[in-house]
Amino acid sequence: MTIEEAQKIVDKWITTIGVRYFNELTNTAMLMEEVGEVARIMARRYGEQSEKESDKNKDLGDEMADVLFVLICLANQTGIDLTEALRKNLEKKTKRDLLRHKNNEKLNP
């Protein structure tokens, strides 16, 4: 699915199954909570922290999808076209970083 399709699908889900959007502040807090869950898995599974038994069956993809879902909710609520926003963001990064990473000795030993 495209990002545009995802925004429409999430909006339809919210307005039919979810009843309505939570307000923007609530969704921002939920986004931080979901990002924290991804961070916890990353730190324990791929980082130096030991993974707790209760975290071993956590699905990283599912947790990332939770982040994406809430982010899409916020975009829908604030009138952001994520396809266009991502296009502009990549354009900005390309202009800014065209040679920056290639010239970074830490990345190119």
N, CA, C and O atoms as a GROMACS GRO file, in nm:
protein
  436
    1MET      N    1   0.084  -0.118   0.000
    1MET     CA    2   0.000   0.000   0.000
    1MET      C    3   0.088   0.123   0.000
    1MET      O    4   0.200   0.121   0.051
    2THR      N    5   0.037   0.230  -0.056
    2THR     CA    6   0.111   0.356  -0.057
    2THR      C    7   0.087   0.428   0.075
    2THR      O    8   0.000   0.391   0.154
    3ILE      N    9   0.164   0.532   0.097
    3ILE     CA   10   0.144   0.612   0.218
    3ILE      C   11   0.006   0.679   0.212
    3ILE      O   12  -0.064   0.686   0.312
    4GLU      N   13  -0.030   0.728   0.096
    4GLU     CA   14  -0.162   0.791   0.080
    4GLU      C   15  -0.274   0.693   0.112
    4GLU      O   16  -0.370   0.727   0.181
    5GLU      N   17  -0.260   0.571   0.062
    5GLU     CA   18  -0.360   0.468   0.092
    5GLU      C   19  -0.364   0.439   0.240
    5GLU      O   20  -0.472   0.422   0.298
    6ALA      N   21  -0.247   0.432   0.304
    6ALA     CA   22  -0.241   0.406   0.448
    6ALA      C   23  -0.314   0.516   0.525
    6ALA      O   24  -0.387   0.487   0.620
    7GLN      N   25  -0.296   0.640   0.485
    7GLN     CA   26  -0.365   0.749   0.553
    7GLN      C   27  -0.517   0.735   0.540
    7GLN      O   28  -0.590   0.760   0.636
    8LYS      N   29  -0.563   0.695   0.424
    8LYS     CA   30  -0.708   0.677   0.403
    8LYS      C   31  -0.760   0.557   0.481
    8LYS      O   32  -0.868   0.563   0.540
    9ILE      N   33  -0.684   0.448   0.482
    9ILE     CA   34  -0.726   0.327   0.554
    9ILE      C   35  -0.734   0.354   0.704
    9ILE      O   36  -0.830   0.313   0.769
   10VAL      N   37  -0.634   0.422   0.758
   10VAL     CA   38  -0.635   0.454   0.901
   10VAL      C   39  -0.753   0.545   0.932
   10VAL      O   40  -0.820   0.525   1.033
   11ASP      N   41  -0.778   0.643   0.848
   11ASP     CA   42  -0.891   0.734   0.872
   11ASP      C   43  -1.023   0.656   0.872
   11ASP      O   44  -1.109   0.679   0.958
   12LYS      N   45  -1.039   0.566   0.777
   12LYS     CA   46  -1.162   0.485   0.773
   12LYS      C   47  -1.173   0.398   0.898
   12LYS      O   48  -1.281   0.386   0.956
   13TRP      N   49  -1.063   0.337   0.939
   13TRP     CA   50  -1.065   0.253   1.059
   13TRP      C   51  -1.103   0.335   1.181
   13TRP      O   52  -1.188   0.294   1.261
   14ILE      N   53  -1.041   0.452   1.195
   14ILE     CA   54  -1.070   0.538   1.310
   14ILE      C   55  -1.217   0.578   1.312
   14ILE      O   56  -1.280   0.573   1.418
   15THR      N   57  -1.271   0.617   1.200
   15THR     CA   58  -1.408   0.668   1.197
   15THR      C   59  -1.515   0.559   1.200
   15THR      O   60  -1.632   0.589   1.220
   16THR      N   61  -1.476   0.435   1.180
   16THR     CA   62  -1.575   0.326   1.186
   16THR      C   63  -1.555   0.240   1.311
   16THR      O   64  -1.649   0.222   1.389
   17ILE      N   65  -1.437   0.188   1.329
   17ILE     CA   66  -1.409   0.098   1.442
   17ILE      C   67  -1.365   0.176   1.565
   17ILE      O   68  -1.407   0.146   1.677
   18GLY      N   69  -1.280   0.276   1.545
   18GLY     CA   70  -1.227   0.354   1.657
   18GLY      C   71  -1.321   0.463   1.706
   18GLY      O   72  -1.292   0.528   1.806
   19VAL      N   73  -1.430   0.484   1.638
   19VAL     CA   74  -1.533   0.584   1.670
   19VAL      C   75  -1.488   0.725   1.631
   19VAL      O   76  -1.555   0.793   1.553
   20ARG      N   77  -1.375   0.770   1.687
   20ARG     CA   78  -1.322   0.903   1.654
   20ARG      C   79  -1.174   0.906   1.691
   20ARG      O   80  -1.125   0.818   1.763
   21TYR      N   81  -1.105   1.006   1.641
   21TYR     CA   82  -0.965   1.026   1.679
   21TYR      C   83  -0.957   1.071   1.824
   21TYR      O   84  -1.041   1.148   1.870
   22PHE      N   85  -0.855   1.023   1.895
   22PHE     CA   86  -0.820   1.087   2.023
   22PHE      C   87  -0.768   1.225   1.988
   22PHE      O   88  -0.726   1.248   1.874
   23ASN      N   89  -0.768   1.317   2.083
   23ASN     CA   90  -0.717   1.449   2.048
   23ASN      C   91  -0.567   1.442   2.020
   23ASN      O   92  -0.501   1.343   2.053
   24GLU      N   93  -0.515   1.547   1.960
   24GLU     CA   94  -0.376   1.549   1.916
   24GLU      C   95  -0.277   1.531   2.030
   24GLU      O   96  -0.174   1.464   2.014
   25LEU      N   97  -0.306   1.589   2.144
   25LEU     CA   98  -0.215   1.575   2.258
   25LEU      C   99  -0.212   1.430   2.308
   25LEU      O  100  -0.106   1.376   2.338
   26THR      N  101  -0.329   1.368   2.316
   26THR     CA  102  -0.336   1.228   2.357
   26THR      C  103  -0.260   1.141   2.257
   26THR      O  104  -0.183   1.053   2.297
   27ASN      N  105  -0.280   1.166   2.128
   27ASN     CA  106  -0.209   1.086   2.027
   27ASN      C  107  -0.059   1.111   2.030
   27ASN      O  108   0.019   1.020   2.002
   28THR      N  109  -0.017   1.232   2.064
   28THR     CA  110   0.126   1.258   2.076
   28THR      C  111   0.184   1.177   2.192
   28THR      O  112   0.292   1.118   2.180
   29ALA      N  113   0.114   1.174   2.303
   29ALA     CA  114   0.158   1.094   2.417
   29ALA      C  115   0.161   0.946   2.380
   29ALA      O  116   0.254   0.874   2.417
   30MET      N  117   0.060   0.901   2.307
   30MET     CA  118   0.056   0.760   2.264
   30MET      C  119   0.173   0.729   2.170
   30MET      O  120   0.231   0.620   2.177
   31LEU      N  121   0.207   0.825   2.084
   31LEU     CA  122   0.320   0.805   1.993
   31LEU      C  123   0.449   0.786   2.073
   31LEU      O  124   0.529   0.698   2.042
   32MET      N  125   0.468   0.868   2.175
   32MET     CA  126   0.588   0.856   2.258
   32MET      C  127   0.591   0.720   2.329
   32MET      O  128   0.696   0.658   2.341
   33GLU      N  129   0.475   0.675   2.375
   33GLU     CA  130   0.466   0.545   2.440
   33GLU      C  131   0.504   0.433   2.344
   33GLU      O  132   0.580   0.342   2.380
   34GLU      N  133   0.452   0.439   2.222
   34GLU     CA  134   0.481   0.336   2.122
   34GLU      C  135   0.628   0.338   2.081
   34GLU      O  136   0.689   0.232   2.063
   35VAL      N  137   0.686   0.457   2.066
   35VAL     CA  138   0.828   0.468   2.033
   35VAL      C  139   0.911   0.409   2.147
   35VAL      O  140   1.013   0.344   2.122
   36GLY      N  141   0.868   0.431   2.269
   36GLY     CA  142   0.936   0.373   2.384
   36GLY      C  143   0.936   0.222   2.381
   36GLY      O  144   1.035   0.158   2.418
   37GLU      N  145   0.827   0.163   2.336
   37GLU     CA  146   0.820   0.017   2.326
   37GLU      C  147   0.918  -0.035   2.221
   37GLU      O  148   0.983  -0.138   2.242
   38VAL      N  149   0.929   0.036   2.110
   38VAL     CA  150   1.028  -0.002   2.007
   38VAL      C  151   1.168   0.013   2.065
   38VAL      O  152   1.253  -0.074   2.046
   39ALA      N  153   1.193   0.123   2.134
   39ALA     CA  154   1.326   0.147   2.192
   39ALA      C  155   1.363   0.038   2.291
   39ALA      O  156   1.478  -0.007   2.295
   40ARG      N  157   1.267  -0.004   2.370
   40ARG     CA  158   1.294  -0.109   2.469
   40ARG      C  159   1.337  -0.239   2.401
   40ARG      O  160   1.434  -0.302   2.442
   41ILE      N  161   1.265  -0.278   2.297
   41ILE     CA  162   1.301  -0.400   2.224
   41ILE      C  163   1.439  -0.384   2.161
   41ILE      O  164   1.522  -0.475   2.171
   42MET      N  165   1.464  -0.271   2.098
   42MET     CA  166   1.593  -0.249   2.032
   42MET      C  167   1.708  -0.254   2.132
   42MET      O  168   1.811  -0.317   2.107
   43ALA      N  169   1.690  -0.187   2.247
   43ALA     CA  170   1.796  -0.182   2.348
   43ALA      C  171   1.826  -0.320   2.405
   43ALA      O  172   1.941  -0.353   2.434
   44ARG      N  173   1.722  -0.400   2.420
   44ARG     CA  174   1.740  -0.530   2.483
   44ARG      C  175   1.775  -0.640   2.383
   44ARG      O  176   1.852  -0.731   2.415
   45ARG      N  177   1.720  -0.632   2.264
   45ARG     CA  178   1.745  -0.737   2.166
   45ARG      C  179   1.872  -0.712   2.085
   45ARG      O  180   1.944  -0.806   2.051
   46TYR      N  181   1.898  -0.586   2.054
   46TYR     CA  182   2.013  -0.553   1.968
   46TYR      C  183   2.120  -0.472   2.040
   46TYR      O  184   2.232  -0.457   1.991
   47GLY      N  185   2.086  -0.419   2.155
   47GLY     CA  186   2.180  -0.340   2.232
   47GLY      C  187   2.248  -0.422   2.340
   47GLY      O  188   2.253  -0.545   2.332
   48GLU      N  189   2.297  -0.354   2.439
   48GLU     CA  190   2.376  -0.419   2.542
   48GLU      C  191   2.296  -0.462   2.663
   48GLU      O  192   2.348  -0.533   2.749
   49GLN      N  193   2.170  -0.420   2.673
   49GLN     CA  194   2.088  -0.463   2.785
   49GLN      C  195   2.045  -0.607   2.763
   49GLN      O  196   2.026  -0.651   2.650
   50SER      N  197   2.029  -0.680   2.873
   50SER     CA  198   1.979  -0.817   2.860
   50SER      C  199   1.829  -0.813   2.836
   50SER      O  200   1.758  -0.727   2.889
   51GLU      N  201   1.783  -0.906   2.756
   51GLU     CA  202   1.640  -0.911   2.723
   51GLU      C  203   1.565  -0.986   2.832
   51GLU      O  204   1.600  -1.098   2.867
   52LYS      N  205   1.462  -0.923   2.884
   52LYS     CA  206   1.380  -0.987   2.986
   52LYS      C  207   1.297  -1.097   2.921
   52LYS      O  208   1.261  -1.088   2.803
   53GLU      N  209   1.266  -1.198   2.998
   53GLU     CA  210   1.186  -1.309   2.947
   53GLU      C  211   1.054  -1.259   2.889
   53GLU      O  212   1.007  -1.309   2.787
   54SER      N  213   0.994  -1.161   2.955
   54SER     CA  214   0.865  -1.109   2.911
   54SER      C  215   0.873  -1.032   2.779
   54SER      O  216   0.771  -1.009   2.714
   55ASP      N  217   0.995  -0.993   2.738
   55ASP     CA  218   1.012  -0.918   2.613
   55ASP      C  219   1.050  -1.007   2.496
   55ASP      O  220   1.046  -0.963   2.381
   56LYS      N  221   1.088  -1.129   2.522
   56LYS     CA  222   1.142  -1.215   2.417
   56LYS      C  223   1.042  -1.248   2.306
   56LYS      O  224   1.083  -1.275   2.193
   57ASN      N  225   0.914  -1.246   2.337
   57ASN     CA  226   0.814  -1.276   2.236
   57ASN      C  227   0.751  -1.152   2.174
   57ASN      O  228   0.656  -1.162   2.096
   58LYS      N  229   0.803  -1.036   2.210
   58LYS     CA  230   0.750  -0.912   2.152
   58LYS      C  231   0.785  -0.906   2.004
   58LYS      O  232   0.898  -0.938   1.965
   59ASP      N  233   0.689  -0.866   1.923
   59ASP     CA  234   0.706  -0.857   1.778
   59ASP      C  235   0.748  -0.716   1.742
   59ASP      O  236   0.667  -0.623   1.748
   60LEU      N  237   0.874  -0.698   1.704
   60LEU     CA  238   0.927  -0.566   1.671
   60LEU      C  239   0.850  -0.503   1.557
   60LEU      O  240   0.822  -0.383   1.560
   61GLY      N  241   0.816  -0.580   1.456
   61GLY     CA  242   0.739  -0.527   1.343
   61GLY      C  243   0.604  -0.474   1.387
   61GLY      O  244   0.560  -0.369   1.340
   62ASP      N  245   0.538  -0.546   1.475
   62ASP     CA  246   0.409  -0.502   1.526
   62ASP      C  247   0.422  -0.373   1.604
   62ASP      O  248   0.338  -0.283   1.593
   63GLU      N  249   0.528  -0.363   1.683
   63GLU     CA  250   0.551  -0.240   1.760
   63GLU      C  251   0.582  -0.123   1.668
   63GLU      O  252   0.536  -0.011   1.693
   64MET      N  253   0.658  -0.146   1.563
   64MET     CA  254   0.685  -0.041   1.465
   64MET      C  255   0.557   0.001   1.393
   64MET      O  256   0.536   0.119   1.364
   65ALA      N  257   0.471  -0.096   1.364
   65ALA     CA  258   0.343  -0.064   1.301
   65ALA      C  259   0.256   0.021   1.393
   65ALA      O  260   0.184   0.108   1.346
   66ASP      N  261   0.263  -0.004   1.525
   66ASP     CA  262   0.190   0.081   1.620
   66ASP      C  263   0.238   0.226   1.610
   66ASP      O  264   0.157   0.318   1.613
   67VAL      N  265   0.370   0.245   1.600
   67VAL     CA  266   0.426   0.380   1.585
   67VAL      C  267   0.372   0.444   1.457
   67VAL      O  268   0.328   0.559   1.459
   68LEU      N  269   0.377   0.369   1.348
   68LEU     CA  270   0.330   0.422   1.219
   68LEU      C  271   0.182   0.456   1.224
   68LEU      O  272   0.141   0.559   1.170
   69PHE      N  273   0.103   0.372   1.287
   69PHE     CA  274  -0.041   0.396   1.297
   69PHE      C  275  -0.070   0.528   1.368
   69PHE      O  276  -0.148   0.609   1.319
   70VAL      N  277  -0.007   0.548   1.482
   70VAL     CA  278  -0.033   0.671   1.558
   70VAL      C  279   0.022   0.792   1.483
   70VAL      O  280  -0.040   0.899   1.485
   71LEU      N  281   0.137   0.778   1.418
   71LEU     CA  282   0.192   0.887   1.339
   71LEU      C  283   0.096   0.925   1.226
   71LEU      O  284   0.075   1.043   1.199
   72ILE      N  285   0.039   0.825   1.161
   72ILE     CA  286  -0.059   0.851   1.055
   72ILE      C  287  -0.182   0.920   1.113
   72ILE      O  288  -0.237   1.011   1.050
   73CYS      N  289  -0.225   0.878   1.230
   73CYS     CA  290  -0.339   0.946   1.295
   73CYS      C  291  -0.308   1.095   1.313
   73CYS      O  292  -0.391   1.180   1.280
   74LEU      N  293  -0.191   1.125   1.363
   74LEU     CA  294  -0.153   1.265   1.385
   74LEU      C  295  -0.146   1.342   1.253
   74LEU      O  296  -0.187   1.458   1.246
   75ALA      N  297  -0.093   1.279   1.151
   75ALA     CA  298  -0.087   1.344   1.019
   75ALA      C  299  -0.228   1.373   0.969
   75ALA      O  300  -0.255   1.483   0.920
   76ASN      N  301  -0.316   1.276   0.981
   76ASN     CA  302  -0.454   1.297   0.937
   76ASN      C  303  -0.520   1.410   1.014
   76ASN      O  304  -0.590   1.493   0.956
   77GLN      N  305  -0.499   1.414   1.144
   77GLN     CA  306  -0.561   1.515   1.229
   77GLN      C  307  -0.510   1.655   1.199
   77GLN      O  308  -0.584   1.753   1.216
   78THR      N  309  -0.387   1.666   1.156
   78THR     CA  310  -0.327   1.798   1.136
   78THR      C  311  -0.317   1.836   0.989
   78THR      O  312  -0.256   1.937   0.954
   79GLY      N  313  -0.377   1.755   0.903
   79GLY     CA  314  -0.382   1.789   0.760
   79GLY      C  315  -0.250   1.771   0.687
   79GLY      O  316  -0.225   1.838   0.587
   80ILE      N  317  -0.165   1.681   0.735
   80ILE     CA  318  -0.036   1.657   0.671
   80ILE      C  319  -0.049   1.545   0.569
   80ILE      O  320  -0.097   1.436   0.600
   81ASP      N  321  -0.006   1.572   0.447
   81ASP     CA  322   0.006   1.471   0.343
   81ASP      C  323   0.144   1.409   0.361
   81ASP      O  324   0.244   1.469   0.322
   82LEU      N  325   0.149   1.291   0.419
   82LEU     CA  326   0.278   1.229   0.451
   82LEU      C  327   0.360   1.195   0.327
   82LEU      O  328   0.483   1.195   0.333
   83THR      N  329   0.295   1.165   0.216
   83THR     CA  330   0.369   1.138   0.092
   83THR      C  331   0.447   1.262   0.052
   83THR      O  332   0.566   1.254   0.023
   84GLU      N  333   0.381   1.375   0.051
   84GLU     CA  334   0.446   1.501   0.013
   84GLU      C  335   0.549   1.542   0.118
   84GLU      O  336   0.657   1.590   0.083
   85ALA      N  337   0.516   1.524   0.245
   85ALA     CA  338   0.610   1.560   0.352
   85ALA      C  339   0.738   1.478   0.341
   85ALA      O  340   0.848   1.531   0.357
   86LEU      N  341   0.725   1.348   0.314
   86LEU     CA  342   0.842   1.262   0.300
   86LEU      C  343   0.922   1.299   0.176
   86LEU      O  344   1.045   1.300   0.181
   87ARG      N  345   0.854   1.329   0.067
   87ARG     CA  346   0.924   1.370  -0.056
   87ARG      C  347   1.008   1.495  -0.029
   87ARG      O  348   1.126   1.500  -0.066
   88LYS      N  349   0.948   1.595   0.034
   88LYS     CA  350   1.020   1.719   0.066
   88LYS      C  351   1.135   1.693   0.162
   88LYS      O  352   1.243   1.751   0.149
   89ASN      N  353   1.113   1.605   0.260
   89ASN     CA  354   1.216   1.575   0.359
   89ASN      C  355   1.336   1.507   0.293
   89ASN      O  356   1.451   1.539   0.324
   90LEU      N  357   1.309   1.413   0.203
   90LEU     CA  358   1.418   1.344   0.134
   90LEU      C  359   1.495   1.441   0.044
   90LEU      O  360   1.617   1.433   0.032
   91GLU      N  361   1.423   1.534  -0.018
   91GLU     CA  362   1.488   1.636  -0.101
   91GLU      C  363   1.580   1.722  -0.015
   91GLU      O  364   1.694   1.749  -0.053
   92LYS      N  365   1.531   1.763   0.101
   92LYS     CA  366   1.611   1.843   0.194
   92LYS      C  367   1.736   1.767   0.238
   92LYS      O  368   1.846   1.822   0.238
   93LYS      N  369   1.718   1.641   0.277
   93LYS     CA  370   1.830   1.560   0.324
   93LYS      C  371   1.933   1.538   0.212
   93LYS      O  372   2.054   1.540   0.236
   94THR      N  373   1.885   1.518   0.091
   94THR     CA  374   1.974   1.496  -0.022
   94THR      C  375   2.060   1.619  -0.047
   94THR      O  376   2.181   1.608  -0.066
   95LYS      N  377   1.998   1.735  -0.047
   95LYS     CA  378   2.075   1.859  -0.067
   95LYS      C  379   2.175   1.880   0.046
   95LYS      O  380   2.290   1.915   0.020
   96ARG      N  381   2.133   1.860   0.167
   96ARG     CA  382   2.216   1.886   0.284
   96ARG      C  383   2.329   1.784   0.298
   96ARG      O  384   2.441   1.820   0.335
   97ASP      N  385   2.300   1.659   0.267
   97ASP     CA  386   2.393   1.550   0.298
   97ASP      C  387   2.458   1.486   0.177
   97ASP      O  388   2.516   1.378   0.187
   98LEU      N  389   2.447   1.551   0.061
   98LEU     CA  390   2.496   1.490  -0.062
   98LEU      C  391   2.638   1.437  -0.048
   98LEU      O  392   2.668   1.325  -0.091
   99LEU      N  393   2.726   1.515   0.012
   99LEU     CA  394   2.865   1.471   0.030
   99LEU      C  395   2.902   1.449   0.175
   99LEU      O  396   3.006   1.390   0.205
  100ARG      N  397   2.819   1.495   0.264
  100ARG     CA  398   2.850   1.491   0.407
  100ARG      C  399   2.885   1.350   0.456
  100ARG      O  400   2.988   1.332   0.521
  101HIS      N  401   2.803   1.252   0.426
  101HIS     CA  402   2.827   1.116   0.475
  101HIS      C  403   2.942   1.049   0.400
  101HIS      O  404   3.018   0.971   0.458
  102LYS      N  405   2.956   1.080   0.271
  102LYS     CA  406   3.067   1.023   0.194
  102LYS      C  407   3.201   1.075   0.244
  102LYS      O  408   3.302   1.005   0.236
  103ASN      N  409   3.201   1.198   0.296
  103ASN     CA  410   3.324   1.258   0.345
  103ASN      C  411   3.347   1.235   0.494
  103ASN      O  412   3.446   1.283   0.550
  104ASN      N  413   3.259   1.162   0.559
  104ASN     CA  414   3.271   1.135   0.702
  104ASN      C  415   3.366   1.017   0.723
  104ASN      O  416   3.335   0.904   0.688
  105GLU      N  417   3.481   1.046   0.781
  105GLU     CA  418   3.581   0.942   0.804
  105GLU      C  419   3.531   0.830   0.895
  105GLU      O  420   3.576   0.716   0.885
  106LYS      N  421   3.438   0.864   0.984
  106LYS     CA  422   3.384   0.762   1.074
  106LYS      C  423   3.299   0.659   0.999
  106LYS      O  424   3.288   0.544   1.041
  107LEU      N  425   3.241   0.702   0.887
  107LEU     CA  426   3.158   0.610   0.809
  107LEU      C  427   3.237   0.540   0.698
  107LEU      O  428   3.197   0.436   0.648
  108ASN      N  429   3.350   0.600   0.662
  108ASN     CA  430   3.431   0.548   0.551
  108ASN      C  431   3.576   0.532   0.597
  108ASN      O  432   3.661   0.614   0.562
  109PRO      N  433   3.605   0.428   0.674
  109PRO     CA  434   3.741   0.411   0.729
  109PRO      C  435   3.845   0.387   0.620
  109PRO      O  436   3.963   0.371   0.650
   0.00000   0.00000   0.00000
